[in-house]
Amino acid sequence: MIQKKITVYGMTCEACRTTVIRGLELVNGIKWVSVNLPESIVIVQYDEDIIDIDGIKKEITALGYDAM
């Protein structure tokens, strides 16, 4: 398991937080997600044999947010 912090722009409210968490929890290989709204950070724990950080960023982008 790997845990990474990803800066995500565009999250402004609790609904955004919920969208990101629920969306990423559905992705195969992602085990745990946390969102820190004030810092615009998503912390994700994932299985690197199933998904990589670029794949996770693509999933965040698909949810409507900018992942750096």
N, C-alpha and C positions, 0 to 999 in steps of 0.2 A: 504494500500500500504506500502511496505517496500522498502527501498533503501539500497543497500550494495555495498561495494567495493570488487572486487576480483582481486587478483594478477594473471596475465596470462603471462606465458613465451612462447616465440616463435614469438611474434609479432614484426616485424622489419621494416615494411614499411607502407605506406598509403594503399596499397592493402590489407594487413593483417587487418588493422583497418576497412576497408570497409567490408571485409569478416565477421568479428566478429559482427559488427553492423547489417548488413543485415541478417545474419544467426539468431541472437538472436531476432531480430524484428519479425521474422516469428513464434516464439515459443509462444504458447498459454499461457497467463498469464503475459508475459513480456510487460510492458507498455512503457518503455523508456530505451535507452542504450547510454552510452558515453564511449569513449576509450581515455585514456591518454597514448600515445605511449612511451614518455620518461620515465615514471614511471612504465610502464607495468601494468597498472590498467584498469579494466573494471568496470564502475559504472552502476548498473542496478537497475531499479525500477520495482517491480513486485507485483502481487497479490498472497499473501501467501496461499490463499484458492485454487489456481489452480496449482502452482508450488513452490517447495522449493529450497533452495540454492544448495543442492546436485544435483537436476535436472538441474539447470542452469549450474553447473560445468560440468555435463555430456554432455550437449549441446555444450559447449565450446570445450571439448575434441573431440567431434564428428566433429567439424570444423577443427581440426588438431593442437590445441594448448593445453598447459598444464595449467590447472586451479588449483590454490592452495587455 
